[in-house]
Amino acid sequence: MSASSTPDAGAAPADVSTRDRVTRLLLEQGATTAGQLGAALGLSPAAIRRHLDAMLADGDVTAREQAVRGHRGRGRPAKVFGLTDAARVRCGTHHYDNMATAALRWIARTGGSTAVEAFAADQVAALEARCRGAMEDAGADPLARAEALATALTAEGYAANATTIASGGQLCQHHCPVAHVAAEFPQLCEAETTVISRLVGTHVQRLATIAHGDGVCTTHIPTQPGRAQSGKTVSTVRTDR
């Protein structure tokens, strides 16, 4: 994550860079008109409005009419643009990541790896409880439970999906809210894997993690003994769409 709004996957690199500059300027100066933004960034009125329209559509900025004191001239008042709360939260991501990393380093220095593991387990305990509640009607089959878990994780912001493959099943998480911290403290990933295992009701194997530079967190759920003979199948479900 960067200290700016989330880049649009369909935007050109130059557009993303300009939007980052617009975001930083709005963060530093507060609500600003399109003309002021364009002048500060060296962009034409048409260019700055194109970027602001895209940011409005993505929910990164809001627009309102500029308050005018005294006599107002002809024409409509200028609009002022400001960052939405969601965009402001994203701007502070690195700050929170750095604070969390510093806290875990202190825990590691004072309590050792055991203390870090205990902290990681405590952090995922609430997530486990919420997901377990959402999976009450999933039954006992591990792959069916993986599908229910994917739905629950998506509701938590993990953009997850579950699929059936020849060797069992796969649970994929396309977003990790603690990826930057987990890159240094893999105990967070290990605690999450343990929770996944408990929730699906069988041993699982983590094949890839975003924290280690992979594009997605992938967990393999092996086929259960006797499953192939039973003829029981689990449909593929996409829950990240």
C-alpha positions as CSV (number, residue, x, y, z in Angstrom):
1,M,0.0,0.0,0.0
2,S,1.2,3.5,-0.7
3,A,0.7,6.8,1.1
4,S,-1.9,7.7,-1.4
5,S,-5.2,6.6,-2.8
6,T,-5.4,3.0,-4.1
7,P,-4.3,3.0,-7.8
8,D,-7.0,2.2,-10.4
9,A,-6.0,-1.1,-12.0
10,G,-7.2,0.3,-15.4
11,A,-5.4,3.6,-15.2
12,A,-2.2,4.3,-17.0
13,P,1.0,4.8,-14.9
14,A,1.1,8.5,-15.6
15,D,-2.6,8.9,-14.5
16,V,-1.9,7.0,-11.3
17,S,1.2,9.2,-10.5
18,T,-0.9,12.3,-11.1
19,R,-3.7,11.1,-8.9
20,D,-1.1,10.4,-6.2
21,R,0.1,14.0,-6.5
22,V,-3.5,15.3,-6.3
23,T,-4.1,13.2,-3.2
24,R,-1.0,14.4,-1.4
25,L,-1.9,18.0,-2.3
26,L,-5.5,17.7,-0.9
27,L,-4.1,16.0,2.2
28,E,-1.7,18.8,2.8
29,Q,-3.9,21.8,1.8
30,G,-7.4,20.6,2.5
31,A,-10.4,21.4,0.3
32,T,-9.2,23.1,-2.9
33,T,-10.6,24.2,-6.2
34,A,-9.8,22.5,-9.5
35,G,-8.1,25.7,-10.6
36,Q,-5.8,25.9,-7.6
37,L,-5.0,22.2,-7.9
38,G,-4.2,22.6,-11.6
39,A,-2.0,25.6,-11.0
40,A,-0.1,23.9,-8.2
41,L,0.5,20.7,-10.3
42,G,1.1,22.5,-13.7
43,L,-2.0,20.9,-15.3
44,S,-4.5,22.4,-17.7
45,P,-8.1,22.9,-16.5
46,A,-9.2,20.0,-18.7
47,A,-6.5,17.7,-17.4
48,I,-7.1,18.3,-13.7
49,R,-10.9,17.9,-14.2
50,R,-10.3,14.6,-15.9
51,H,-8.4,13.3,-12.9
52,L,-10.9,14.8,-10.4
53,D,-13.8,13.2,-12.3
54,A,-12.1,9.8,-12.1
55,M,-11.4,10.3,-8.4
56,L,-15.0,11.3,-7.8
57,A,-16.2,8.1,-9.5
58,D,-13.9,6.0,-7.4
59,G,-15.0,7.6,-4.2
60,D,-11.6,9.2,-3.4
61,V,-12.8,12.8,-3.4
62,T,-16.0,14.8,-2.7
63,A,-17.1,18.1,-4.3
64,R,-19.1,21.0,-3.0
65,E,-19.8,24.6,-3.9
66,Q,-17.3,27.0,-2.6
67,A,-18.7,29.4,0.0
68,V,-18.5,33.0,-1.1
69,R,-18.6,35.9,1.3
70,G,-20.1,39.2,0.2
71,H,-21.3,40.0,-3.3
72,R,-21.1,37.0,-5.7
73,G,-20.4,37.7,-9.4
74,R,-22.1,36.1,-12.3
75,G,-21.9,32.4,-13.0
76,R,-21.9,29.4,-10.8
77,P,-19.6,29.3,-7.8
78,A,-16.5,27.3,-8.1
79,K,-16.4,23.8,-6.6
80,V,-13.9,22.7,-3.9
81,F,-12.7,19.2,-3.8
82,G,-11.6,17.3,-0.6
83,L,-10.5,13.8,0.2
84,T,-13.1,11.3,1.5
85,D,-12.6,9.6,4.8
86,A,-11.7,6.3,3.0
87,A,-9.0,8.1,1.1
88,R,-7.6,9.7,4.2
89,V,-7.4,6.3,5.9
90,R,-5.4,4.9,3.0
91,C,-3.1,7.9,3.2
92,G,-2.2,6.9,6.8
93,T,-1.6,3.2,6.1
94,H,2.2,3.4,6.3
95,H,2.0,5.3,9.6
96,Y,0.0,2.5,11.1
97,D,2.1,-0.2,9.6
98,N,5.2,1.4,10.9
99,M,3.7,1.7,14.4
100,A,2.5,-1.9,14.4
101,T,6.0,-3.1,13.2
102,A,7.7,-1.1,15.9
103,A,5.3,-2.5,18.5
104,L,6.0,-6.1,17.5
105,R,9.7,-5.4,17.5
106,W,9.4,-4.2,21.1
107,I,7.4,-7.3,22.0
108,A,10.0,-9.5,20.3
109,R,12.9,-7.8,22.3
110,T,11.1,-7.9,25.6
111,G,9.2,-11.2,25.4
112,G,10.9,-13.2,22.6
113,S,9.3,-15.1,19.8
114,T,6.8,-16.8,22.2
115,A,5.3,-13.4,23.0
116,V,5.0,-12.5,19.3
117,E,3.2,-15.8,18.7
118,A,0.9,-15.2,21.6
119,F,0.1,-11.7,20.3
120,A,-0.5,-13.0,16.7
121,A,-2.9,-15.6,18.1
122,D,-4.8,-13.0,20.1
123,Q,-5.1,-10.8,17.1
124,V,-6.8,-13.4,14.9
125,A,-9.0,-14.8,17.7
126,A,-11.8,-12.2,17.1
127,L,-11.6,-12.8,13.4
128,E,-12.0,-16.6,14.0
129,A,-15.0,-16.0,16.2
130,R,-16.8,-13.9,13.6
131,C,-16.0,-16.3,10.8
132,R,-17.1,-19.3,12.9
133,G,-20.4,-17.6,13.5
134,A,-20.9,-16.9,9.8
135,M,-20.2,-20.6,9.0
136,E,-22.7,-22.2,11.3
137,D,-24.7,-23.7,8.5
138,A,-21.7,-24.9,6.4
139,G,-21.8,-28.5,7.6
140,A,-18.8,-30.7,8.3
141,D,-17.3,-31.1,4.8
142,P,-13.9,-29.2,4.7
143,L,-14.4,-28.0,1.1
144,A,-17.9,-26.8,1.8
145,R,-16.6,-25.1,4.9
146,A,-13.8,-23.5,2.8
147,E,-16.4,-21.9,0.6
148,A,-18.3,-20.6,3.6
149,L,-15.1,-19.3,5.0
150,A,-14.2,-17.5,1.8
151,T,-17.6,-15.7,2.0
152,A,-16.9,-14.7,5.6
153,L,-13.4,-13.5,4.8
154,T,-14.6,-11.4,1.9
155,A,-17.0,-9.7,4.3
156,E,-14.0,-8.9,6.4
157,G,-12.2,-7.3,3.5
158,Y,-9.9,-10.2,2.4
159,A,-11.4,-10.5,-1.1
160,A,-11.4,-14.3,-0.8
161,N,-12.6,-17.2,-3.0
162,A,-12.6,-21.0,-2.8
163,T,-12.2,-23.4,-5.6
164,T,-12.2,-27.2,-6.0
165,I,-9.1,-28.7,-7.6
166,A,-8.0,-32.3,-8.4
167,S,-6.1,-32.6,-5.1
168,G,-8.8,-31.1,-2.9
169,G,-9.5,-27.4,-2.6
170,Q,-7.9,-24.0,-2.5
171,L,-8.7,-20.9,-0.5
172,C,-7.3,-17.7,-2.0
173,Q,-7.2,-14.3,-0.3
174,H,-6.5,-11.5,-2.7
175,H,-6.0,-8.8,0.0
176,C,-4.0,-8.9,3.3
177,P,-4.5,-6.0,5.7
178,V,-1.3,-6.8,7.6
179,A,1.0,-7.7,4.7
180,H,3.7,-5.1,5.4
181,V,3.9,-6.2,9.0
182,A,3.7,-9.9,8.3
183,A,6.7,-9.6,5.9
184,E,8.9,-9.1,9.0
185,F,6.7,-11.2,11.4
186,P,5.5,-14.4,9.7
187,Q,3.9,-15.4,13.0
188,L,0.9,-13.4,11.8
189,C,0.6,-15.6,8.7
190,E,1.1,-18.7,10.8
191,A,-1.6,-17.8,13.3
192,E,-4.0,-17.1,10.4
193,T,-3.2,-20.5,8.8
194,T,-3.9,-22.2,12.2
195,V,-7.3,-20.4,12.3
196,I,-8.1,-21.5,8.7
197,S,-7.3,-25.1,9.7
198,R,-9.6,-25.0,12.7
199,L,-12.4,-23.4,10.8
200,V,-12.4,-25.8,7.8
201,G,-11.9,-28.7,10.2
202,T,-8.8,-30.3,8.7
203,H,-5.0,-29.9,8.1
204,V,-4.2,-27.2,5.5
205,Q,-1.0,-26.1,3.9
206,R,-0.2,-22.4,3.1
207,L,1.4,-22.4,-0.4
208,A,1.8,-18.6,-0.9
209,T,1.4,-15.3,0.9
210,I,1.2,-11.7,-0.1
211,A,3.6,-10.9,2.7
212,H,6.3,-12.9,1.0
213,G,5.8,-11.2,-2.3
214,D,3.2,-13.5,-3.9
215,G,0.2,-12.0,-5.6
216,V,-2.3,-13.9,-3.4
217,C,-2.4,-15.8,-0.2
218,T,-3.1,-19.4,-1.2
219,T,-4.1,-22.2,1.2
220,H,-4.4,-25.8,0.0
221,I,-7.0,-28.1,1.6
222,P,-6.2,-31.7,0.8
223,T,-8.8,-34.2,-0.3
224,Q,-10.1,-36.2,2.6
225,P,-9.7,-40.0,2.7
226,G,-12.7,-41.7,1.2
227,R,-14.0,-38.5,-0.4
228,A,-13.3,-39.6,-4.0
229,Q,-15.3,-42.8,-3.5
230,S,-18.2,-41.0,-2.0
231,G,-19.0,-39.1,-5.2
232,K,-19.6,-36.0,-3.2
233,T,-18.5,-32.8,-4.9
234,V,-18.3,-29.1,-3.9
235,S,-19.0,-26.5,-6.6
236,T,-16.6,-23.8,-7.4
237,V,-17.7,-20.5,-5.8
238,R,-16.3,-17.0,-6.5
239,T,-16.9,-14.7,-3.6
240,D,-14.6,-11.9,-4.6
241,R,-16.8,-10.6,-7.4
